[in-house]
Amino acid sequence: MVTNRGGAGSWARSRNEVVQKVVDELRNTVHNLASLLLKTQRCRETRSSSQKRSLKINSR
């Protein structure tokens, strides 16, 4: 059991700081996942368009 000599007010501040850190980490995770998704989509679009160009060249 953790005791806090500062009373309920400091415990609440401490808890709020922990919650804020968790929220910040989740926000960063969401940002990183969104960024990765965009990069993946761009990569697929680039690959798809280059394959289409290749098919056009080979069909001539």
PDB file as gemmi writes it, atoms N, CA and C in Angstrom:
CRYST1    1.000    1.000    1.000  90.00  90.00  90.00 P 1                      
ATOM      1  N   MET A   1       0.835  -1.180   0.000  1.00  0.00           N  
ATOM      2  CA  MET A   1       0.000   0.000   0.000  1.00  0.00           C  
ATOM      3  C   MET A   1       0.885   1.250   0.000  1.00  0.00           C  
ATOM      4  N   VAL A   2       0.540   2.175  -0.846  1.00  0.00           N  
ATOM      5  CA  VAL A   2       1.301   3.417  -0.938  1.00  0.00           C  
ATOM      6  C   VAL A   2       0.597   4.470  -0.104  1.00  0.00           C  
ATOM      7  N   THR A   3       1.351   5.123   0.754  1.00  0.00           N  
ATOM      8  CA  THR A   3       0.762   6.203   1.540  1.00  0.00           C  
ATOM      9  C   THR A   3       1.288   7.521   1.028  1.00  0.00           C  
ATOM     10  N   ASN A   4       0.473   8.526   1.129  1.00  0.00           N  
ATOM     11  CA  ASN A   4       0.855   9.844   0.664  1.00  0.00           C  
ATOM     12  C   ASN A   4       0.656  10.820   1.810  1.00  0.00           C  
ATOM     13  N   ARG A   5       1.726  11.407   2.273  1.00  0.00           N  
ATOM     14  CA  ARG A   5       1.648  12.310   3.427  1.00  0.00           C  
ATOM     15  C   ARG A   5       1.059  13.669   3.068  1.00  0.00           C  
ATOM     16  N   GLY A   6       0.945  13.966   1.794  1.00  0.00           N  
ATOM     17  CA  GLY A   6       0.463  15.276   1.386  1.00  0.00           C  
ATOM     18  C   GLY A   6      -1.039  15.419   1.440  1.00  0.00           C  
ATOM     19  N   GLY A   7      -1.738  14.359   1.719  1.00  0.00           N  
ATOM     20  CA  GLY A   7      -3.187  14.436   1.796  1.00  0.00           C  
ATOM     21  C   GLY A   7      -3.842  14.162   0.456  1.00  0.00           C  
ATOM     22  N   ALA A   8      -5.155  14.273   0.450  1.00  0.00           N  
ATOM     23  CA  ALA A   8      -5.947  13.942  -0.734  1.00  0.00           C  
ATOM     24  C   ALA A   8      -5.644  14.860  -1.908  1.00  0.00           C  
ATOM     25  N   GLY A   9      -5.352  16.131  -1.637  1.00  0.00           N  
ATOM     26  CA  GLY A   9      -5.086  17.073  -2.724  1.00  0.00           C  
ATOM     27  C   GLY A   9      -3.864  16.703  -3.530  1.00  0.00           C  
ATOM     28  N   SER A  10      -2.777  16.357  -2.852  1.00  0.00           N  
ATOM     29  CA  SER A  10      -1.566  15.989  -3.596  1.00  0.00           C  
ATOM     30  C   SER A  10      -1.731  14.628  -4.254  1.00  0.00           C  
ATOM     31  N   TRP A  11      -2.509  13.735  -3.630  1.00  0.00           N  
ATOM     32  CA  TRP A  11      -2.764  12.435  -4.253  1.00  0.00           C  
ATOM     33  C   TRP A  11      -3.533  12.634  -5.558  1.00  0.00           C  
ATOM     34  N   ALA A  12      -4.506  13.530  -5.532  1.00  0.00           N  
ATOM     35  CA  ALA A  12      -5.296  13.808  -6.732  1.00  0.00           C  
ATOM     36  C   ALA A  12      -4.422  14.419  -7.819  1.00  0.00           C  
ATOM     37  N   ARG A  13      -3.525  15.334  -7.436  1.00  0.00           N  
ATOM     38  CA  ARG A  13      -2.608  15.923  -8.425  1.00  0.00           C  
ATOM     39  C   ARG A  13      -1.708  14.847  -9.010  1.00  0.00           C  
ATOM     40  N   SER A  14      -1.188  13.984  -8.137  1.00  0.00           N  
ATOM     41  CA  SER A  14      -0.311  12.913  -8.592  1.00  0.00           C  
ATOM     42  C   SER A  14      -1.057  11.993  -9.559  1.00  0.00           C  
ATOM     43  N   ARG A  15      -2.287  11.669  -9.202  1.00  0.00           N  
ATOM     44  CA  ARG A  15      -3.100  10.799 -10.058  1.00  0.00           C  
ATOM     45  C   ARG A  15      -3.368  11.484 -11.395  1.00  0.00           C  
ATOM     46  N   ASN A  16      -3.684  12.769 -11.359  1.00  0.00           N  
ATOM     47  CA  ASN A  16      -3.938  13.513 -12.591  1.00  0.00           C  
ATOM     48  C   ASN A  16      -2.704  13.550 -13.480  1.00  0.00           C  
ATOM     49  N   GLU A  17      -1.524  13.675 -12.880  1.00  0.00           N  
ATOM     50  CA  GLU A  17      -0.285  13.671 -13.664  1.00  0.00           C  
ATOM     51  C   GLU A  17      -0.087  12.327 -14.349  1.00  0.00           C  
ATOM     52  N   VAL A  18      -0.371  11.246 -13.626  1.00  0.00           N  
ATOM     53  CA  VAL A  18      -0.238   9.907 -14.205  1.00  0.00           C  
ATOM     54  C   VAL A  18      -1.231   9.737 -15.346  1.00  0.00           C  
ATOM     55  N   VAL A  19      -2.464  10.155 -15.113  1.00  0.00           N  
ATOM     56  CA  VAL A  19      -3.494  10.057 -16.157  1.00  0.00           C  
ATOM     57  C   VAL A  19      -3.082  10.878 -17.371  1.00  0.00           C  
ATOM     58  N   GLN A  20      -2.545  12.067 -17.155  1.00  0.00           N  
ATOM     59  CA  GLN A  20      -2.126  12.923 -18.263  1.00  0.00           C  
ATOM     60  C   GLN A  20      -1.008  12.268 -19.062  1.00  0.00           C  
ATOM     61  N   LYS A  21      -0.072  11.614 -18.377  1.00  0.00           N  
ATOM     62  CA  LYS A  21       1.013  10.922 -19.077  1.00  0.00           C  
ATOM     63  C   LYS A  21       0.474   9.785 -19.931  1.00  0.00           C  
ATOM     64  N   VAL A  22      -0.487   9.040 -19.388  1.00  0.00           N  
ATOM     65  CA  VAL A  22      -1.098   7.943 -20.146  1.00  0.00           C  
ATOM     66  C   VAL A  22      -1.815   8.492 -21.372  1.00  0.00           C  
ATOM     67  N   VAL A  23      -2.568   9.567 -21.201  1.00  0.00           N  
ATOM     68  CA  VAL A  23      -3.284  10.189 -22.320  1.00  0.00           C  
ATOM     69  C   VAL A  23      -2.294  10.673 -23.377  1.00  0.00           C  
ATOM     70  N   ASP A  24      -1.204  11.297 -22.944  1.00  0.00           N  
ATOM     71  CA  ASP A  24      -0.189  11.776 -23.890  1.00  0.00           C  
ATOM     72  C   ASP A  24       0.427  10.621 -24.667  1.00  0.00           C  
ATOM     73  N   GLU A  25       0.727   9.522 -23.979  1.00  0.00           N  
ATOM     74  CA  GLU A  25       1.306   8.360 -24.652  1.00  0.00           C  
ATOM     75  C   GLU A  25       0.321   7.765 -25.661  1.00  0.00           C  
ATOM     76  N   LEU A  26      -0.945   7.685 -25.282  1.00  0.00           N  
ATOM     77  CA  LEU A  26      -1.950   7.169 -26.215  1.00  0.00           C  
ATOM     78  C   LEU A  26      -2.092   8.085 -27.427  1.00  0.00           C  
ATOM     79  N   ARG A  27      -2.040   9.393 -27.189  1.00  0.00           N  
ATOM     80  CA  ARG A  27      -2.130  10.354 -28.291  1.00  0.00           C  
ATOM     81  C   ARG A  27      -0.940  10.167 -29.239  1.00  0.00           C  
ATOM     82  N   ASN A  28       0.249   9.992 -28.677  1.00  0.00           N  
ATOM     83  CA  ASN A  28       1.437   9.764 -29.502  1.00  0.00           C  
ATOM     84  C   ASN A  28       1.316   8.463 -30.288  1.00  0.00           C  
ATOM     85  N   THR A  29       0.777   7.431 -29.648  1.00  0.00           N  
ATOM     86  CA  THR A  29       0.600   6.149 -30.324  1.00  0.00           C  
ATOM     87  C   THR A  29      -0.361   6.285 -31.500  1.00  0.00           C  
ATOM     88  N   VAL A  30      -1.468   6.971 -31.284  1.00  0.00           N  
ATOM     89  CA  VAL A  30      -2.442   7.183 -32.360  1.00  0.00           C  
ATOM     90  C   VAL A  30      -1.801   7.973 -33.496  1.00  0.00           C  
ATOM     91  N   HIS A  31      -1.043   9.001 -33.154  1.00  0.00           N  
ATOM     92  CA  HIS A  31      -0.362   9.804 -34.172  1.00  0.00           C  
ATOM     93  C   HIS A  31       0.606   8.936 -34.981  1.00  0.00           C  
ATOM     94  N   ASN A  32       1.391   8.104 -34.296  1.00  0.00           N  
ATOM     95  CA  ASN A  32       2.353   7.243 -34.984  1.00  0.00           C  
ATOM     96  C   ASN A  32       1.659   6.226 -35.880  1.00  0.00           C  
ATOM     97  N   LEU A  33       0.558   5.660 -35.407  1.00  0.00           N  
ATOM     98  CA  LEU A  33      -0.182   4.698 -36.227  1.00  0.00           C  
ATOM     99  C   LEU A  33      -0.793   5.369 -37.452  1.00  0.00           C  
ATOM    100  N   ALA A  34      -1.331   6.566 -37.276  1.00  0.00           N  
ATOM    101  CA  ALA A  34      -1.905   7.298 -38.410  1.00  0.00           C  
ATOM    102  C   ALA A  34      -0.827   7.630 -39.434  1.00  0.00           C  
ATOM    103  N   SER A  35       0.333   8.031 -38.957  1.00  0.00           N  
ATOM    104  CA  SER A  35       1.445   8.350 -39.849  1.00  0.00           C  
ATOM    105  C   SER A  35       1.887   7.111 -40.621  1.00  0.00           C  
ATOM    106  N   LEU A  36       1.982   5.992 -39.929  1.00  0.00           N  
ATOM    107  CA  LEU A  36       2.372   4.742 -40.578  1.00  0.00           C  
ATOM    108  C   LEU A  36       1.340   4.320 -41.620  1.00  0.00           C  
ATOM    109  N   LEU A  37       0.071   4.488 -41.307  1.00  0.00           N  
ATOM    110  CA  LEU A  37      -0.990   4.152 -42.255  1.00  0.00           C  
ATOM    111  C   LEU A  37      -0.885   5.008 -43.511  1.00  0.00           C  
ATOM    112  N   LEU A  38      -0.656   6.304 -43.348  1.00  0.00           N  
ATOM    113  CA  LEU A  38      -0.513   7.184 -44.510  1.00  0.00           C  
ATOM    114  C   LEU A  38       0.682   6.780 -45.363  1.00  0.00           C  
ATOM    115  N   LYS A  39       1.802   6.459 -44.727  1.00  0.00           N  
ATOM    116  CA  LYS A  39       2.986   6.031 -45.475  1.00  0.00           C  
ATOM    117  C   LYS A  39       2.703   4.747 -46.235  1.00  0.00           C  
ATOM    118  N   THR A  40       1.993   3.819 -45.594  1.00  0.00           N  
ATOM    119  CA  THR A  40       1.659   2.548 -46.237  1.00  0.00           C  
ATOM    120  C   THR A  40       0.754   2.780 -47.438  1.00  0.00           C  
ATOM    121  N   GLN A  41      -0.234   3.657 -47.283  1.00  0.00           N  
ATOM    122  CA  GLN A  41      -1.147   3.946 -48.389  1.00  0.00           C  
ATOM    123  C   GLN A  41      -0.397   4.589 -49.548  1.00  0.00           C  
ATOM    124  N   ARG A  42       0.507   5.523 -49.246  1.00  0.00           N  
ATOM    125  CA  ARG A  42       1.289   6.166 -50.310  1.00  0.00           C  
ATOM    126  C   ARG A  42       2.150   5.146 -51.032  1.00  0.00           C  
ATOM    127  N   CYS A  43       2.736   4.245 -50.267  1.00  0.00           N  
ATOM    128  CA  CYS A  43       3.589   3.215 -50.860  1.00  0.00           C  
ATOM    129  C   CYS A  43       2.771   2.329 -51.792  1.00  0.00           C  
ATOM    130  N   ARG A  44       1.585   1.940 -51.352  1.00  0.00           N  
ATOM    131  CA  ARG A  44       0.727   1.095 -52.193  1.00  0.00           C  
ATOM    132  C   ARG A  44       0.282   1.841 -53.445  1.00  0.00           C  
ATOM    133  N   GLU A  45      -0.057   3.120 -53.298  1.00  0.00           N  
ATOM    134  CA  GLU A  45      -0.474   3.910 -54.457  1.00  0.00           C  
ATOM    135  C   GLU A  45       0.669   4.027 -55.455  1.00  0.00           C  
ATOM    136  N   THR A  46       1.863   4.266 -54.964  1.00  0.00           N  
ATOM    137  CA  THR A  46       3.033   4.385 -55.842  1.00  0.00           C  
ATOM    138  C   THR A  46       3.290   3.067 -56.552  1.00  0.00           C  
ATOM    139  N   ARG A  47       3.236   1.971 -55.802  1.00  0.00           N  
ATOM    140  CA  ARG A  47       3.473   0.656 -56.387  1.00  0.00           C  
ATOM    141  C   ARG A  47       2.394   0.339 -57.416  1.00  0.00           C  
ATOM    142  N   SER A  48       1.149   0.665 -57.100  1.00  0.00           N  
ATOM    143  CA  SER A  48       0.033   0.394 -57.996  1.00  0.00           C  
ATOM    144  C   SER A  48       0.184   1.177 -59.297  1.00  0.00           C  
ATOM    145  N   SER A  49       0.527   2.452 -59.218  1.00  0.00           N  
ATOM    146  CA  SER A  49       0.652   3.263 -60.429  1.00  0.00           C  
ATOM    147  C   SER A  49       1.857   2.820 -61.251  1.00  0.00           C  
ATOM    148  N   SER A  50       2.932   2.389 -60.609  1.00  0.00           N  
ATOM    149  CA  SER A  50       4.095   1.925 -61.372  1.00  0.00           C  
ATOM    150  C   SER A  50       3.785   0.595 -62.047  1.00  0.00           C  
ATOM    151  N   GLN A  51       2.971  -0.248 -61.414  1.00  0.00           N  
ATOM    152  CA  GLN A  51       2.581  -1.508 -62.043  1.00  0.00           C  
ATOM    153  C   GLN A  51       1.689  -1.242 -63.251  1.00  0.00           C  
ATOM    154  N   LYS A  52       0.796  -0.251 -63.155  1.00  0.00           N  
ATOM    155  CA  LYS A  52      -0.070   0.089 -64.283  1.00  0.00           C  
ATOM    156  C   LYS A  52       0.764   0.597 -65.450  1.00  0.00           C  
ATOM    157  N   ARG A  53       1.762   1.440 -65.153  1.00  0.00           N  
ATOM    158  CA  ARG A  53       2.637   1.934 -66.216  1.00  0.00           C  
ATOM    159  C   ARG A  53       3.384   0.780 -66.862  1.00  0.00           C  
ATOM    160  N   SER A  54       3.830  -0.151 -66.055  1.00  0.00           N  
ATOM    161  CA  SER A  54       4.561  -1.301 -66.569  1.00  0.00           C  
ATOM    162  C   SER A  54       3.665  -2.137 -67.475  1.00  0.00           C  
ATOM    163  N   LEU A  55       2.422  -2.324 -67.092  1.00  0.00           N  
ATOM    164  CA  LEU A  55       1.491  -3.089 -67.918  1.00  0.00           C  
ATOM    165  C   LEU A  55       1.242  -2.390 -69.245  1.00  0.00           C  
ATOM    166  N   LYS A  56       1.116  -1.053 -69.232  1.00  0.00           N  
ATOM    167  CA  LYS A  56       0.895  -0.307 -70.468  1.00  0.00           C  
ATOM    168  C   LYS A  56       2.095  -0.447 -71.394  1.00  0.00           C  
ATOM    169  N   ILE A  57       3.289  -0.355 -70.845  1.00  0.00           N  
ATOM    170  CA  ILE A  57       4.505  -0.463 -71.655  1.00  0.00           C  
ATOM    171  C   ILE A  57       4.627  -1.864 -72.240  1.00  0.00           C  
ATOM    172  N   ASN A  58       4.353  -2.873 -71.441  1.00  0.00           N  
ATOM    173  CA  ASN A  58       4.484  -4.251 -71.904  1.00  0.00           C  
ATOM    174  C   ASN A  58       3.403  -4.636 -72.900  1.00  0.00           C  
ATOM    175  N   SER A  59       2.272  -3.975 -72.885  1.00  0.00           N  
ATOM    176  CA  SER A  59       1.183  -4.327 -73.793  1.00  0.00           C  
ATOM    177  C   SER A  59       1.346  -3.699 -75.169  1.00  0.00           C  
ATOM    178  N   ARG A  60       2.294  -2.802 -75.306  1.00  0.00           N  
ATOM    179  CA  ARG A  60       2.480  -2.132 -76.604  1.00  0.00           C  
ATOM    180  C   ARG A  60       3.114  -3.021 -77.597  1.00  0.00           C  
TER     181      ARG A  60                                                      
END                                                                             
